[in-house]
Amino acid sequence: MSKLRVVEELVLSRNPMKTIPDHAFQSFGRYMEKLHLDNMGLEKFSDGAFVGVTALKSLHLENNRLRSLPRSLELSSLQNITISGNPWTCNCMLAPLRRWMDSGRHRPDGICSAPSQQKGKQVRDSSAFSSCRVKPNRTRKGTRH
């Protein structure tokens, strides 16, 4: 996909992939608004999978085998995310998603599968995130605010 330059919507649904690699969407990430990665058997994202993705508004991740989200996924531009049908590990790695949900934009269905005391609870209702610390946003060199 490195030759693609302008892609506003990418549908990879039902394509069997276990991992999304680093920089997978970088060449067109500043244009991509909708990404469909549902029903793929996805197990994980490399930490840098979403590097360069800055315009994403809608992300479909339902019905995979995902347990966490990568650090490179910028949630602030998202308006919609679907996460149901994944065995989420409700710990501090998933805290940014929970904070996004708590901000009132959208509260999608998603069930915790671990740790055991959170199993079966909705991500949006889990108490697992109460002890997670918020990391301050660092200003990147060369960016304007």
N, CA, C and O of each residue as an XYZ file, in Angstrom:
580
protein
N       0.815     -1.195      0.000
C       0.000      0.000      0.000
C       0.860      1.260      0.000
O       0.320      2.366      0.009
N       2.168      1.123     -0.010
C       3.034      2.294      0.087
C       2.965      3.201     -1.138
O       3.397      4.351     -1.064
N       2.440      2.722     -2.253
C       2.332      3.546     -3.466
C       1.071      4.398     -3.483
O       0.970      5.343     -4.265
N       0.108      4.070     -2.624
C      -1.131      4.837     -2.562
C      -0.866      6.190     -1.930
O      -0.089      6.293     -0.980
N      -1.501      7.221     -2.446
C      -1.274      8.564     -1.921
C      -2.522      9.207     -1.329
O      -2.439      9.795     -0.251
N      -3.675      9.122     -1.987
C      -4.895      9.733     -1.479
C      -5.972      8.656     -1.357
O      -6.536      8.197     -2.351
N      -6.237      8.270     -0.117
C      -7.261      7.285      0.184
C      -8.083      7.849      1.332
O      -7.562      8.075      2.424
N      -9.385      8.080      1.081
C     -10.241      8.621      2.129
C     -10.933      7.521      2.920
O     -11.220      7.688      4.105
N     -11.203      6.384      2.257
C     -11.834      5.250      2.928
C     -11.143      3.981      2.466
O     -11.006      3.734      1.267
N     -10.711      3.179      3.426
C     -10.038      1.922      3.126
C     -10.811      0.791      3.778
O     -11.007      0.784      4.994
N     -11.252     -0.171      2.965
C     -12.018     -1.305      3.466
C     -11.172     -2.563      3.294
O     -10.972     -3.044      2.178
N     -10.683     -3.082      4.407
C      -9.924     -4.331      4.414
C     -10.710     -5.447      5.107
O     -10.166     -6.521      5.365
N     -11.970     -5.196      5.405
C     -12.836     -6.156      6.086
C     -12.764     -7.529      5.441
O     -12.697     -7.665      4.219
N     -12.781     -8.540      6.297
C     -12.818     -9.951      5.888
C     -11.555    -10.435      5.173
O     -11.551    -11.531      4.612
N     -10.486     -9.637      5.183
C      -9.199    -10.093      4.662
C      -8.428    -10.710      5.832
O      -8.175    -10.033      6.828
N      -8.058    -11.966      5.722
C      -7.398    -12.618      6.860
C      -5.988    -12.076      7.103
O      -5.058    -12.361      6.348
N      -5.854    -11.301      8.158
C      -4.556    -10.758      8.583
C      -4.505    -10.845     10.098
O      -5.489    -10.538     10.771
N      -3.376    -11.257     10.639
C      -3.244    -11.345     12.092
C      -2.637    -10.098     12.697
O      -2.928     -9.760     13.845
N      -1.789     -9.402     11.936
C      -1.077     -8.234     12.464
C      -1.079     -7.111     11.442
O      -0.959     -7.352     10.241
N      -1.217     -5.886     11.924
C      -1.040     -4.697     11.095
C       0.338     -4.139     11.448
O       0.579     -3.801     12.607
N       1.251     -4.035     10.471
C       2.636     -3.636     10.764
C       2.813     -2.132     10.985
O       1.903     -1.340     10.737
N       3.994     -1.763     11.453
C       4.351     -0.354     11.612
C       4.178      0.383     10.296
O       4.449     -0.161      9.225
N       3.719      1.635     10.386
C       3.607      2.543      9.238
C       2.703      2.011      8.121
O       2.867      2.399      6.964
N       1.768      1.143      8.443
C       0.917      0.504      7.429
C       0.123      1.510      6.597
O      -0.140      1.262      5.420
N      -0.255      2.626      7.183
C      -1.125      3.581      6.505
C      -0.461      4.940      6.310
O      -1.128      5.902      5.929
N       0.816      5.031      6.561
C       1.503      6.317      6.607
C       1.449      7.102      5.302
O       1.303      8.324      5.329
N       1.564      6.425      4.158
C       1.637      7.166      2.893
C       0.361      7.926      2.548
O       0.401      8.878      1.767
N      -0.777      7.513      3.124
C      -2.037      8.208      2.852
C      -2.797      8.557      4.135
O      -3.967      8.938      4.080
N      -2.149      8.431      5.266
C      -2.793      8.621      6.564
C      -3.368      9.993      6.811
O      -4.323     10.135      7.575
N      -2.810     11.005      6.184
C      -3.347     12.351      6.441
C      -4.648     12.607      5.699
O      -5.300     13.623      5.941
N      -5.040     11.715      4.802
C      -6.294     11.850      4.050
C      -7.360     10.856      4.509
O      -8.554     11.110      4.349
N      -6.939      9.734      5.076
C      -7.855      8.645      5.388
C      -8.791      9.028      6.541
O      -8.345      9.344      7.644
N     -10.098      8.992      6.257
C     -11.108      9.324      7.255
C     -11.845      8.105      7.787
O     -12.339      8.118      8.914
N     -11.922      7.045      6.975
C     -12.649      5.840      7.386
C     -11.764      4.620      7.132
O     -11.172      4.471      6.063
N     -11.690      3.754      8.143
C     -10.886      2.546      8.037
C     -11.687      1.373      8.567
O     -12.146      1.382      9.709
N     -11.849      0.363      7.725
C     -12.622     -0.832      8.065
C     -11.658     -2.016      8.200
O     -11.111     -2.506      7.212
N     -11.466     -2.460      9.441
C     -10.592     -3.600      9.727
C     -11.374     -4.673     10.479
O     -10.803     -5.404     11.288
N     -12.655     -4.770     10.220
C     -13.517     -5.703     10.931
C     -13.488     -7.102     10.309
O     -13.203     -7.267      9.123
N     -13.788     -8.095     11.134
C     -13.939     -9.484     10.679
C     -12.713    -10.000      9.931
O     -12.839    -10.625      8.878
N     -11.537     -9.739     10.475
C     -10.288    -10.123      9.805
C      -9.479    -11.172     10.569
O      -8.531    -11.733     10.020
N      -9.830    -11.439     11.802
C      -9.006    -12.309     12.627
C      -7.784    -11.583     13.183
O      -6.821    -12.217     13.613
N      -7.829    -10.247     13.173
C      -6.711     -9.438     13.676
C      -6.433     -9.753     15.132
O      -7.349     -9.804     15.953
N      -5.159     -9.964     15.449
C      -4.758    -10.228     16.817
C      -4.037     -9.048     17.447
O      -4.110     -8.844     18.659
N      -3.334     -8.264     16.616
C      -2.631     -7.119     17.191
C      -2.193     -6.121     16.131
O      -2.142     -6.410     14.935
N      -1.884     -4.946     16.626
C      -1.293     -3.878     15.823
C       0.128     -3.698     16.302
O       0.377     -3.767     17.505
N       1.063     -3.472     15.409
C       2.383     -3.033     15.829
C       2.211     -1.656     16.447
O       1.289     -0.927     16.084
N       3.085     -1.294     17.372
C       2.936     -0.012     18.064
C       2.863      1.176     17.120
O       2.165      2.149     17.408
N       3.569      1.116     16.000
C       3.596      2.232     15.053
C       2.655      2.079     13.872
O       2.835      2.749     12.854
N       1.662      1.219     13.983
C       0.755      0.954     12.856
C       0.043      2.207     12.358
O      -0.215      2.338     11.162
N      -0.276      3.126     13.264
C      -1.056      4.306     12.886
C      -0.211      5.581     12.770
O      -0.756      6.685     12.745
N       1.099      5.433     12.701
C       1.967      6.596     12.532
C       1.584      7.311     11.234
O       1.473      6.672     10.188
N       1.385      8.615     11.291
C       1.024      9.400     10.115
C      -0.464      9.473      9.833
O      -0.883     10.188      8.924
N      -1.274      8.743     10.597
C      -2.732      8.775     10.416
C      -3.272      9.913     11.289
O      -3.282      9.818     12.516
N      -3.718     10.984     10.639
C      -4.107     12.179     11.389
C      -5.543     12.632     11.151
O      -6.025     13.507     11.870
N      -6.240     12.069     10.172
C      -7.581     12.542      9.825
C      -8.670     11.510     10.098
O      -9.822     11.716      9.714
N      -8.329     10.413     10.748
C      -9.263      9.305     10.930
C     -10.463      9.713     11.782
O     -10.313     10.204     12.901
N     -11.658      9.498     11.226
C     -12.902      9.842     11.921
C     -13.707      8.605     12.305
O     -14.461      8.628     13.277
N     -13.545      7.521     11.537
C     -14.339      6.322     11.762
C     -13.439      5.089     11.649
O     -12.762      4.896     10.640
N     -13.438      4.261     12.694
C     -12.591      3.069     12.733
C     -13.433      1.873     13.143
O     -14.071      1.878     14.195
N     -13.427      0.846     12.299
C     -14.237     -0.355     12.530
C     -13.313     -1.521     12.838
O     -12.571     -1.984     11.972
N     -13.364     -1.996     14.085
C     -12.483     -3.072     14.547
C     -13.255     -4.287     15.053
O     -12.656     -5.204     15.615
N     -14.552     -4.310     14.866
C     -15.358     -5.365     15.466
C     -15.033     -6.749     14.901
O     -14.578     -6.906     13.767
N     -15.294     -7.749     15.761
C     -15.174     -9.163     15.404
C     -13.771     -9.556     14.954
O     -13.578    -10.104     13.868
N     -12.807     -9.266     15.804
C     -11.428     -9.682     15.615
C     -10.960    -10.375     16.890
O     -11.780    -10.835     17.685
N      -9.659    -10.450     17.087
C      -9.087    -11.057     18.291
C      -8.195    -10.068     19.025
O      -7.214    -10.450     19.663
N      -8.548     -8.797     18.928
C      -7.733     -7.738     19.517
C      -7.888     -7.689     21.033
O      -8.986     -7.843     21.567
N      -6.767     -7.472     21.712
C      -6.755     -7.335     23.166
C      -6.407     -5.917     23.598
O      -6.730     -5.501     24.710
N      -5.742     -5.175     22.708
C      -5.333     -3.805     23.032
C      -5.223     -2.986     21.749
O      -5.355     -3.509     20.643
N      -4.981     -1.705     21.924
C      -4.802     -0.786     20.793
C      -3.379     -0.245     20.826
O      -2.783     -0.141     21.899
N      -2.830      0.098     19.676
C      -1.449      0.591     19.658
C      -1.342      2.028     20.158
O      -2.303      2.794     20.093
N      -0.170      2.378     20.653
C       0.069      3.738     21.148
C      -0.051      4.774     20.044
O      -0.370      5.932     20.311
N       0.202      4.367     18.805
C       0.195      5.326     17.695
C      -1.208      5.729     17.240
O      -1.349      6.641     16.425
N      -2.243      5.067     17.751
C      -3.612      5.409     17.360
C      -4.043      6.686     18.070
O      -4.197      6.704     19.291
N      -4.235      7.750     17.301
C      -4.662      9.043     17.833
C      -6.191      9.066     17.882
O      -6.852      9.093     16.844
N      -6.734      9.056     19.076
C      -8.182      8.968     19.247
C      -8.889     10.320     19.149
O     -10.105     10.358     18.957
N      -8.171     11.408     19.274
C      -8.823     12.721     19.378
C      -9.639     13.107     18.147
O     -10.630     13.824     18.284
N      -9.262     12.662     16.963
C     -10.029     13.007     15.765
C     -11.186     12.044     15.508
O     -12.063     12.330     14.693
N     -11.190     10.903     16.201
C     -12.233      9.897     15.972
C     -13.605     10.389     16.415
O     -13.757     11.013     17.466
N     -14.587     10.091     15.592
C     -15.978     10.376     15.931
C     -16.726      9.076     16.211
O     -17.735      9.070     16.916
N     -16.219      7.972     15.650
C     -16.882      6.684     15.783
C     -15.839      5.576     15.783
O     -14.902      5.590     14.985
N     -16.011      4.619     16.685
C     -15.173      3.428     16.703
C     -16.052      2.256     17.098
O     -16.860      2.367     18.020
N     -15.902      1.133     16.408
C     -16.637     -0.079     16.768
C     -15.621     -1.098     17.253
O     -14.629     -1.370     16.577
N     -15.875     -1.661     18.431
C     -14.889     -2.538     19.071
C     -15.479     -3.865     19.552
O     -14.752     -4.671     20.132
N     -16.762     -4.116     19.334
C     -17.402     -5.325     19.861
C     -16.811     -6.578     19.221
O     -16.252     -6.530     18.125
N     -16.945     -7.696     19.926
C     -16.479     -8.970     19.397
C     -14.980     -9.161     19.462
O     -14.420     -9.921     18.672
N     -14.313     -8.482     20.391
C     -12.880     -8.632     20.621
C     -12.660     -8.980     22.091
O     -13.428     -8.532     22.944
N     -11.628     -9.769     22.410
C     -11.352    -10.125     23.811
C     -10.450     -9.095     24.499
O      -9.287     -9.393     24.774
N     -10.955     -7.903     24.778
C     -10.153     -6.801     25.301
C      -9.562     -7.098     26.669
O     -10.225     -7.664     27.537
N      -8.319     -6.711     26.846
C      -7.671     -6.751     28.150
C      -7.845     -5.372     28.766
O      -7.245     -4.400     28.309
N      -8.658     -5.293     29.791
C      -8.986     -4.003     30.404
C      -7.938     -3.655     31.449
O      -8.088     -3.957     32.633
N      -6.874     -3.012     30.985
C      -5.813     -2.523     31.862
C      -5.396     -1.143     31.361
O      -6.045     -0.579     30.480
N      -4.343     -0.613     31.904
C      -3.954      0.760     31.579
C      -3.548      0.948     30.122
O      -3.545      2.079     29.637
N      -3.211     -0.110     29.419
C      -2.910      0.009     27.986
C      -4.146      0.442     27.203
O      -4.027      1.082     26.158
N      -5.323      0.100     27.699
C      -6.573      0.453     27.027
C      -7.193      1.733     27.607
O      -8.259      2.166     27.169
N      -6.524      2.323     28.579
C      -7.049      3.529     29.239
C      -7.314      4.696     28.282
O      -8.310      5.394     28.472
N      -6.481      4.946     27.267
C      -6.807      6.048     26.350
C      -8.167      5.868     25.669
O      -8.892      6.842     25.467
N      -8.512      4.635     25.318
C      -9.829      4.375     24.717
C     -10.925      4.687     25.724
O     -11.921      5.325     25.385
N     -10.744      4.242     26.953
C     -11.754      4.501     27.988
C     -11.903      6.006     28.231
O     -13.023      6.490     28.388
N     -10.792      6.756     28.264
C     -10.886      8.215     28.438
C     -11.631      8.849     27.267
O     -12.407      9.787     27.451
N     -11.387      8.326     26.049
C     -12.107      8.822     24.873
C     -13.606      8.571     25.038
O     -14.422      9.447     24.751
N     -13.966      7.372     25.501
C     -15.376      7.051     25.742
C     -15.972      7.987     26.789
O     -17.085      8.485     26.622
N     -15.233      8.221     27.861
C     -15.724      9.059     28.956
C     -15.875     10.521     28.558
O     -16.584     11.282     29.218
N     -15.204     10.911     27.475
C     -15.309     12.303     27.037
C     -16.683     12.595     26.445
O     -16.998     13.748     26.149
N     -17.505     11.558     26.269
C     -18.879     11.752     25.845
C     -19.124     11.670     24.358
O     -20.267     11.786     23.917
N     -18.088     11.474     23.576
C     -18.275     11.431     22.124
C     -19.067     10.199     21.689
O     -20.016     10.291     20.909
N     -18.656      9.054     22.209
C     -19.257      7.802     21.767
C     -18.896      6.744     22.800
O     -17.783      6.753     23.324
N     -19.804      5.845     23.097
C     -19.517      4.804     24.083
C     -19.845      3.437     23.487
O     -20.885      2.854     23.795
N     -18.957      2.929     22.634
C     -19.241      1.676     21.930
C     -19.233      0.462     22.855
O     -18.653      0.485     23.941
N     -19.892     -0.590     22.393
C     -19.884     -1.855     23.112
C     -18.541     -2.534     22.931
O     -17.980     -2.544     21.835
N     -18.041     -3.089     23.992
C     -16.808     -3.860     23.984
C     -16.684     -4.537     25.333
O     -16.859     -3.893     26.367
N     -16.387     -5.818     25.340
C     -16.373     -6.602     26.566
C     -14.943     -6.937     26.983
O     -14.114     -7.332     26.163
N     -14.676     -6.771     28.274
C     -13.373     -7.156     28.822
C     -13.302     -8.684     28.920
O     -14.267     -9.328     29.331
N     -12.165     -9.253     28.542
C     -11.958    -10.691     28.739
C     -10.916    -10.941     29.813
O     -10.778    -12.061     30.306
N     -10.187     -9.903     30.172
C      -9.156     -9.993     31.205
C      -8.972     -8.595     31.773
O      -9.322     -7.618     31.110
N      -8.434     -8.470     32.976
C      -8.127     -9.519     33.948
C      -9.407    -10.188     34.456
O     -10.515     -9.717     34.197
N      -9.235    -11.278     35.175
C     -10.380    -12.118     35.549
C     -11.472    -11.354     36.298
O     -12.655    -11.633     36.105
N     -11.095    -10.387     37.155
C     -12.124     -9.653     37.911
C     -12.923     -8.692     37.035
O     -13.949     -8.172     37.473
N     -12.471     -8.446     35.804
C     -13.188     -7.563     34.875
C     -13.898     -8.344     33.761
O     -14.655     -7.769     32.979
N     -13.655     -9.625     33.696
C     -14.203    -10.462     32.623
C     -15.728    -10.328     32.531
O     -16.444    -10.469     33.522
N     -16.198    -10.052     31.309
C     -17.628     -9.933     31.056
C     -18.176     -8.516     31.218
O     -19.321     -8.253     30.852
N     -17.376     -7.608     31.759
C     -17.838     -6.223     31.936
C     -17.598     -5.423     30.659
O     -16.663     -5.693     29.904
N     -18.446     -4.450     30.437
C     -18.252     -3.534     29.314
C     -17.000     -2.691     29.577
O     -16.755     -2.277     30.711
N     -16.216     -2.439     28.536
C     -15.048     -1.576     28.668
C     -15.468     -0.226     29.245
O     -14.782      0.323     30.107
N     -16.581      0.301     28.776
C     -17.035      1.625     29.208
C     -17.459      1.660     30.672
O     -17.538      2.737     31.263
N     -17.735      0.495     31.271
C     -18.186      0.433     32.663
C     -17.154     -0.179     33.604
O     -17.378     -0.203     34.815
N     -16.061     -0.660     33.099
C     -15.063     -1.347     33.907
C     -14.386     -0.402     34.888
O     -14.103      0.751     34.563
N     -14.129     -0.907     36.100
C     -13.413     -0.126     37.115
C     -11.894     -0.302     36.981
O     -11.139      0.278     37.761
N     -11.450     -1.079     36.021
C     -10.027     -1.374     35.861
C      -9.182     -0.150     35.543
O      -7.967     -0.177     35.735
N      -9.795      0.912     35.065
C      -9.045      2.081     34.614
C      -8.905      3.164     35.679
O      -8.232      4.170     35.455
N      -9.527      2.969     36.822
C      -9.536      4.016     37.844
C      -8.150      4.339     38.389
O      -7.916      5.464     38.831
N      -7.241      3.396     38.369
C      -5.900      3.654     38.899
C      -4.886      4.032     37.814
O      -3.710      4.236     38.117
N      -5.321      4.127     36.574
C      -4.414      4.465     35.474
C      -4.086      5.948     35.499
O      -4.964      6.789     35.691
N      -2.835      6.252     35.308
C      -2.396      7.645     35.286
C      -2.491      8.197     33.878
O      -2.230      7.496     32.901
N      -2.867      9.454     33.789
C      -2.942     10.137     32.500
C      -1.555     10.657     32.165
O      -0.951     11.386     32.951
N      -1.056     10.285     31.006
C       0.238     10.787     30.566
C       0.040     12.140     29.899
O      -0.830     12.281     29.040
N       0.829     13.138     30.280
C       0.670     14.455     29.648
C       1.074     14.403     28.190
O       2.007     13.692     27.817
N       0.358     15.171     27.359
C       0.713     15.259     25.939
C       1.962     16.098     25.801
O       2.045     17.205     26.333
N       2.921     15.568     25.093
C       4.138     16.319     24.825
C       4.005     17.012     23.492
O       3.480     16.444     22.533
N       4.473     18.215     23.434
C       4.458     18.948     22.177
C       5.612     18.450     21.318
O       6.764     18.429     21.752
N       5.292     18.057     20.114
C       6.323     17.588     19.192
C       7.025     18.786     18.562
O       6.403     19.809     18.277
N       8.304     18.641     18.355
C       9.045     19.712     17.692
C       8.532     19.901     16.279
O       8.279     18.938     15.556
N       8.384     21.145     15.904
C       7.975     21.437     14.534
C       6.483     21.442     14.308
O       6.040     21.659     13.180
N       5.687     21.210     15.345
C       4.235     21.238     15.158
C       3.683     22.556     15.661
O       4.212     23.155     16.597
N       2.628     22.988     15.034
C       1.975     24.236     15.440
C       0.697     23.926     16.188
O       0.046     22.906     15.962
N       0.357     24.830     17.080
C      -0.886     24.655     17.855
C      -1.793     25.817     17.651
O      -2.885     25.854     18.218
